[in-house]
Amino acid sequence: MTDVAFDRAVADGAPIQPASRPNLDKGFNPLTMILFFGILAAGLLYVAYSIYSDVDATGTRVTSYLPYMLLFVALLIALGFEFVNGFHDTANAVATVIYTHSLPAEAAVMWSGLFNFLGVLTSTGAVAFGIVSLLPVELILQVGSSAGFAMVFALLIAAILWNLGTWYFGLPASSSHTLIGSIIGVGVANALMRGRDGTSGVDWGKATEIGYALLLSPLVGFVCAAVLLLLLKMIVRNPALYAAPDGHKPPPLWIRGLLIATCTGVSFAHGSNDGQKGMGLIMLILIGTVPTAYALNRALPDSQVAQFQKVSEAASKVVAAKGAGHSIIGDPRPAVTQYITSHHISEGTYPSLAVLVKDVGDQVAKYGSLNKVPAEVVGNTRNDMYLTSEAIRFLMKDKENDLNKDEVATLNAYKGGLDSATKFIPTWVKVAVAIALGLGTMIGWKRIVVTVGEKIGKTHLTYAQGASAELVAAATIGAADMFGLPVSTTHVLSSGVAGAMAANGSGLQFATLRNMLMAWVLTLPVAILLSGTLYVIFSRLF
């Protein structure tokens, strides 16, 4: 049936074949599987070569292969999380194009995988370090210790277990939600093991900020998709847009192009946002196992290092002035760490921070370039920079900071220099995560595709409903990426489908919505309990 004939048939009320369920059981041909495993092998070789090159460039002499064995295991788990994230969340991008027969299932998942890959490569890294900032600062500073490895293994394995469980039952649960819960679980368990109140183990301000994003994004998806569909009905009068597919036939070309475009947007946005969650954790793993190569951004140009020295002097004067009249004896780091943990300014906060700022400036001035910092001190320099940056971040939020606008600007400029030196992502890490996420989209997608495509509404998904849900999802995830906030692709799109169904009067399958709500409610407590328990176990084993 041609586009014109299709439109005329819908407008005239002519009988059209009922929409048919897409073919989801067609397997990949052998050539596709060869390509899949070929890319996987090439990716692993690229990762190994990149690590070897980076370590060799520092001139470090390898005396033990144990750290590299731990690194290999940790990287496999981290990339495994991204792989599971890929096939767990693929359904959110491809369900609409599959159920509207815009693309065959196998073509849709490969197309989605490609744009997930590109989304990861072009990501900013803001979300990656937003996730890392939730972790207890003492564990980040000791990431190379047994406690650091216990932290990374616990939160990644807990997230993978919950993702696999919800995938098995076909529930569109959130990978972002799961990872945040896992991080909170590690933080609470770490605080309790150290004899502190469990609530002191997490940056609750940042957790609340992320929690709002995760809580509100499904509501945004539902409401905005419903409103967009109603607006489309007012503006675009073509009945073909609001019809279910005609049997197995693809939709008219212009509708097909719109649906493929929205699928592309969601895939790209998903890669850009979700791909970053593994990047920050991989950087922690690299810093803990091979600090000589990854603790500091050795690629930072000397001109930027010189600029850092200027803003460092200005920041040192600001902090020293605030701490005037007080002095400290000994190591300033415990007092600064205590402030980050308690979020309470004491009489020792400013003088201790002033000493630490001066120490960082002296270290950078001594070597003149981050590339020249000796291997034996690079970890300490990085920790001092990270500790100072976090202290300034909390000072900016603290209502007791007594800082004027110019002083805030000076400290923010200084913090930017610190972050440039410590919060960076090598290209090969982006490529590795992109491959893991992209290949993951090609495996295991069917269970959740069926839930999104068949079990949310009581009628078959129409073209306009699919496009509305996808457009809202892409826009929401893209906006969250700009602000460095992790949101759930799963929640945004599945709630968008529900909103479009409700606005169209198509009816909702409340049993499915109840199960999705249960998964949404249970994700945080289960992930917290799983990761906290695993952290305690791993802390005893390592």
Beta strands, then each sheet from edge to edge (+ up, - down):
end
